[in-house]
Amino acid sequence: MEDILKISDRVANSQASSTVGIADIVTRLRESGEKVYDFSAARAYEPTPGYIVDEAIKAMRAGDTHQTMARGTTEYRQAIAEKLRRENNIIADPEKEIIATMGVKQGLTICFLALINPGDEVIVEDPCFPSYKQLIHYLGGIPVAVPLNVENRFRWDRDELESRISSKTKAILLNSPQNPTGVVHTVKDLEMIASVAIKHNLYILSDEVYERLTWNGRRHANICNIQGMKERTVTLTSLTKSFSMGGWRIGYVYGPEKIITSLYKLQQHLITSCNSFVQAAAALVFREPATEEVLSYWKEWEKKTLFVSNELNNIPGISCPMPEGAFFVWADIRKLRIPSQKFVESLLREEKVALVHGSSFGENGEGYIRMTCSKTWDDNKRGLERIRKFVERL
């Protein structure tokens, strides 16, 4: 008799998240009393700034604890529109072109549900954030990886990008600043990708969760500002990274009215709405430029990222250029002649230091490791000392 008591193929044939999985292992080790230096998940060490916490408490005490409109509160969407105008030179209609989400992952989920049919292909970067491929897979799509090669500064080559496009391709998923390489795409980079999308009539999904974390004077650019791209671009972001709000689960999607209308319908059935008091706090964040407290976070993260990259560069066998953005480094360990997964697993077992192996981000990530730098100075220094000791024993 056929066993009907089994899980779906979409889950059985998928992979667990390496970044979340390693962070969970670290949590269990710490709960058992182990001292672990965790540089795996891309999470800030600092607490959410107090003025944001106070605003959420104020909203809760005022009775703002009930479900909101599925699109998000009017106040929150208007604040997002103000942020887009002030920081991104984008004029967005808060009633038609913006929807609140519980972070980028949830936003991507409803975007894929709205845009792809079973069998449709979505172009992704290789290496890329591990959840991208799994989300596409869960929803019946096919992720098609296009390599980011170090020889091209981890940017796409146009010919290689176009060679992966077929009659089934529906969209290109882009991430800038990019996880895990730390690349910040220039307007020239984006113009190439935009021209490919227009030529082949494709959507662009642009994950801009690290948009504020750009280093050495670089500026984030929005692909939707390029001529001909507004009607085919969906932009996603959240407050998880730049405002140290990972546990709040709040973000938004900005895009053409017809897509946002579809997301609104999906939202009604899937989550009803985002948390009311969290939207109240996030509205405060978006209504005004970053405070001095938040700016100090970003300045400190840039210093720490530069420090970590320099220290790793001084370890024989490791090459680690300073990333252009985001608070992690992408270190080349190919000269050590050890698989990246074995390197990470052995380092955690022997030195209690947690990193993420490059192969978890895609086939083209093999030979690299990702290390998050937004920890305490003491943890960064002690962790780097242990990495050096480990490498010297190889």
C-alpha positions in Angstrom: 0.0 0.0 0.0 1.3 3.4 -0.9 2.3 5.5 2.1 0.1 8.6 2.0 1.5 9.8 5.4 4.5 11.6 3.9 5.5 15.2 3.4 5.3 17.0 0.1 7.9 16.6 -2.6 8.6 20.3 -2.6 9.8 20.1 1.0 11.4 16.7 0.7 13.4 17.8 -2.3 14.6 21.0 -0.8 17.6 21.9 1.4 17.6 23.5 4.8 19.1 27.0 5.2 22.8 26.8 5.9 23.0 30.3 7.4 20.0 29.8 9.8 21.0 26.2 10.5 24.5 27.2 11.6 23.1 30.0 13.8 20.8 27.4 15.4 23.7 25.1 16.1 25.5 27.9 17.8 22.5 28.7 20.0 22.3 25.1 21.1 26.0 25.0 21.9 25.7 28.2 24.0 22.6 26.8 25.8 24.8 23.8 26.8 27.4 26.2 28.3 29.9 26.4 25.4 31.6 29.6 24.5 31.1 30.1 20.8 32.3 33.0 18.6 29.5 33.3 16.1 30.1 35.1 12.8 27.7 33.0 10.7 24.3 34.7 10.4 24.4 38.3 9.0 23.0 39.8 12.2 23.9 43.0 14.0 25.2 42.8 17.6 23.8 46.1 18.7 20.3 46.3 20.1 17.5 48.1 18.2 17.9 51.8 18.9 15.8 52.9 21.9 13.7 55.5 20.1 12.3 52.8 17.9 11.6 50.5 20.8 9.9 53.4 22.6 7.6 54.1 19.6 6.5 50.4 19.5 5.7 50.5 23.2 3.9 53.8 22.9 1.7 52.2 20.1 0.9 49.2 22.2 0.0 51.2 25.2 -2.3 53.3 23.0 -4.2 50.2 22.0 -2.6 49.8 18.6 -2.6 46.0 18.9 -5.1 44.9 16.3 -4.8 43.8 12.7 -4.3 46.5 10.1 -5.1 46.7 6.4 -3.4 44.0 4.4 -1.5 46.7 2.5 -0.2 48.1 5.7 -1.3 51.1 7.7 -1.7 54.4 5.8 0.9 56.0 8.1 3.5 53.3 7.4 3.0 53.4 3.6 3.2 57.2 3.6 6.4 57.1 5.6 7.9 54.6 3.1 6.9 56.9 0.2 8.6 59.8 2.0 11.8 57.7 2.4 11.8 56.6 -1.2 11.5 60.3 -2.3 14.1 61.5 0.1 16.7 58.8 -0.2 16.1 57.1 -3.6 14.7 59.8 -5.8 11.6 57.7 -6.4 8.1 59.0 -6.5 5.8 56.2 -5.2 2.0 56.2 -4.7 1.5 54.9 -1.1 -2.0 53.7 -2.0 -1.2 51.8 -5.1 2.6 51.0 -5.3 3.6 50.0 -1.8 2.7 47.1 0.5 4.0 46.3 4.0 5.7 42.9 4.4 7.2 40.8 7.2 10.7 41.3 5.8 12.2 40.5 2.5 11.7 36.7 2.6 7.9 37.0 3.0 7.9 39.7 0.4 9.8 37.5 -2.1 7.3 34.6 -1.4 4.3 36.6 -2.4 6.2 38.2 -5.4 7.0 34.7 -6.7 3.5 33.6 -6.1 2.2 36.6 -8.1 4.8 36.4 -11.0 5.8 32.8 -11.7 3.9 29.8 -12.9 5.1 26.2 -12.5 8.0 25.7 -14.8 8.9 29.3 -15.1 12.6 30.1 -14.7 14.2 32.8 -12.5 17.8 34.0 -13.1 19.7 34.1 -9.8 23.3 35.0 -9.0 25.8 32.3 -8.1 26.8 32.7 -5.3 23.6 34.1 -3.8 21.5 34.1 -0.6 20.6 30.4 0.0 16.9 31.0 0.5 16.4 32.4 -3.1 16.6 29.1 -4.8 14.5 27.3 -2.2 11.7 29.9 -2.4 11.6 29.6 -6.2 11.6 25.8 -5.9 8.8 25.8 -3.3 6.5 27.8 -5.6 7.1 25.6 -8.7 9.7 27.7 -10.5 13.2 26.8 -11.6 16.2 28.8 -10.4 18.8 29.3 -13.1 22.2 30.3 -11.6 24.5 32.6 -13.5 28.1 32.8 -12.1 29.6 35.8 -10.5 33.3 35.4 -11.3 36.1 36.9 -9.3 37.8 37.8 -12.6 34.9 40.1 -13.3 34.8 41.5 -9.7 31.8 39.3 -8.9 29.7 41.0 -11.5 27.7 39.4 -14.3 29.2 39.1 -17.8 26.5 40.1 -20.3 27.1 37.3 -22.7 27.0 34.7 -19.9 23.8 36.3 -18.5 22.0 36.2 -21.8 23.2 32.7 -22.5 21.1 31.4 -19.6 17.9 33.1 -20.7 15.3 30.8 -22.4 11.7 31.0 -23.5 10.8 30.0 -19.9 12.6 32.8 -18.2 10.3 35.1 -16.3 12.5 37.2 -14.1 15.9 38.2 -12.9 16.5 38.3 -9.1 19.2 40.8 -8.2 20.8 41.7 -4.8 22.8 44.8 -4.1 24.7 45.3 -1.9 25.2 41.6 -2.7 25.1 38.7 -0.2 27.7 37.1 0.1 30.2 39.0 -2.1 29.6 42.5 -0.7 29.4 44.0 -4.3 27.6 47.3 -4.7 26.3 47.5 -8.2 27.1 50.7 -10.1 24.6 52.5 -12.4 26.6 51.0 -15.3 26.2 47.5 -13.9 22.5 48.0 -13.5 22.1 49.6 -17.0 23.5 46.4 -18.5 21.1 44.2 -16.5 18.2 46.5 -17.3 19.0 46.4 -21.1 18.9 42.6 -20.9 15.6 42.6 -19.0 14.0 45.0 -21.5 15.4 43.0 -24.5 13.9 39.7 -23.2 10.8 41.2 -21.6 11.7 40.1 -18.1 10.8 41.3 -14.6 13.5 42.4 -12.2 13.2 41.5 -8.5 15.6 43.7 -6.6 16.5 42.8 -3.0 18.0 45.9 -1.4 18.0 44.9 2.2 21.6 46.2 2.7 21.0 49.5 0.7 22.3 51.8 3.5 25.4 49.8 4.2 27.8 50.9 1.5 31.5 51.6 2.3 34.3 53.9 1.2 31.9 56.6 -0.2 29.9 54.4 -2.5 26.2 55.0 -3.0 23.4 52.5 -3.6 21.7 52.8 -6.9 18.1 51.7 -7.7 17.5 49.8 -11.0 13.9 51.0 -11.1 15.3 54.6 -11.8 16.7 53.5 -15.1 14.6 54.4 -18.1 12.1 51.7 -19.0 12.5 49.8 -15.8 9.8 51.2 -13.4 7.0 49.0 -14.9 9.0 45.8 -14.7 10.9 46.2 -11.4 9.8 45.1 -8.0 12.0 46.4 -5.1 12.1 44.7 -1.7 13.8 45.8 1.5 13.5 45.7 5.3 14.8 47.2 8.5 16.5 43.9 9.6 20.1 44.8 8.8 20.6 48.6 8.8 18.5 49.3 11.9 19.4 46.2 13.9 15.8 45.0 13.8 16.1 41.4 12.8 13.4 40.2 15.2 10.8 42.8 14.2 10.2 41.2 10.8 9.1 44.4 8.9 9.8 45.6 5.4 8.0 46.6 2.3 7.7 46.0 -1.5 7.5 48.8 -4.0 6.4 48.1 -7.5 3.9 48.7 -10.3 0.3 48.9 -9.3 -0.8 45.7 -11.1 1.8 43.7 -9.1 1.1 45.4 -5.8 -2.6 44.7 -6.3 -1.8 41.0 -6.7 0.4 41.0 -3.6 -2.5 42.6 -1.7 -4.8 39.8 -2.6 -2.2 37.2 -1.6 -1.5 39.0 1.7 -5.1 38.9 2.7 -5.1 35.1 2.6 -1.5 34.3 3.8 -0.8 36.6 6.7 -3.8 39.1 6.9 -1.5 41.9 7.9 1.9 42.8 9.4 2.1 43.6 13.1 0.4 46.8 13.9 2.7 48.3 16.6 5.8 47.2 14.5 4.5 49.3 11.6 4.1 52.2 13.9 7.7 52.0 15.0 8.9 51.4 11.4 7.0 54.4 10.2 9.0 56.6 12.6 12.2 55.1 11.1 11.2 55.9 7.5 9.8 59.4 8.2 13.1 60.9 9.0 16.8 60.6 8.1 18.9 58.2 10.2 19.6 59.4 13.7 23.1 60.0 15.0 22.8 56.7 17.0 22.0 54.7 13.8 24.8 56.5 11.9 27.2 55.5 14.6 26.2 51.9 14.1 27.0 52.1 10.3 30.3 53.9 10.9 31.3 51.3 13.4 30.3 48.4 11.1 32.5 49.9 8.3 35.5 50.1 10.7 34.9 46.5 11.8 34.5 45.2 8.3 37.8 46.9 7.2 39.5 45.5 10.3 38.4 41.9 9.7 39.3 42.0 6.0 42.7 43.3 6.8 43.3 40.7 9.5 42.2 37.8 7.3 44.4 39.1 4.5 47.4 38.7 6.9 46.7 35.0 7.4 48.8 33.0 4.9 46.5 31.2 2.4 43.6 33.6 2.8 42.7 36.5 0.5 40.0 38.9 1.6 39.4 42.2 -0.1 37.4 44.9 1.6 33.7 44.5 0.5 32.0 47.4 -1.2 29.0 47.1 1.1 27.2 45.0 3.8 28.8 44.0 7.1 30.4 40.7 6.2 33.5 39.6 4.2 33.9 37.1 1.5 37.2 35.4 2.0 39.0 33.3 -0.6 40.5 30.1 1.0 41.3 28.2 -2.2 45.0 28.3 -1.6 44.4 26.2 1.6 43.2 23.4 -0.6 40.4 22.4 1.8 36.7 22.2 0.9 34.9 25.2 2.3 32.3 23.1 4.2 35.1 21.0 5.8 36.9 24.2 6.8 33.8 25.6 8.5 32.8 22.4 10.2 36.4 21.7 11.5 36.8 25.3 12.7 33.5 25.2 14.7 34.4 21.8 16.2 38.1 22.7 17.1 38.0 26.4 17.8 34.3 27.1 18.5 34.2 29.7 15.7 31.2 29.7 13.4 31.4 30.9 9.8 29.4 30.0 6.7 30.9 27.9 3.9 30.9 29.4 0.5 29.4 26.3 -1.2 26.1 26.9 0.7 25.6 30.0 -1.4 26.0 28.1 -4.7 28.4 26.1 -6.7 30.5 29.1 -7.6 30.9 29.9 -3.9 33.1 26.9 -3.3 36.6 27.9 -2.1 35.2 30.9 -0.1 33.9 31.6 3.4 31.7 34.3 4.7 32.3 36.0 8.0 30.0 38.6 9.6 31.9 41.5 11.1 29.1 43.3 13.1 30.0 41.7 16.4 31.9 43.2 19.4 35.4 44.3 18.9 36.5 41.7 21.4 34.7 38.9 19.7 36.1 39.9 16.3 39.6 39.9 17.6 39.4 36.6 19.5 37.6 34.9 16.7 40.3 36.0 14.2 43.0 34.7 16.6 41.3 31.3 16.6 40.9 31.3 12.8 44.7 32.1 12.5 45.5 29.2 14.9 43.3 26.8 13.0 44.8 27.7 9.6 48.3 27.3 11.0 47.5 23.7 11.9 46.3 22.8 8.4 
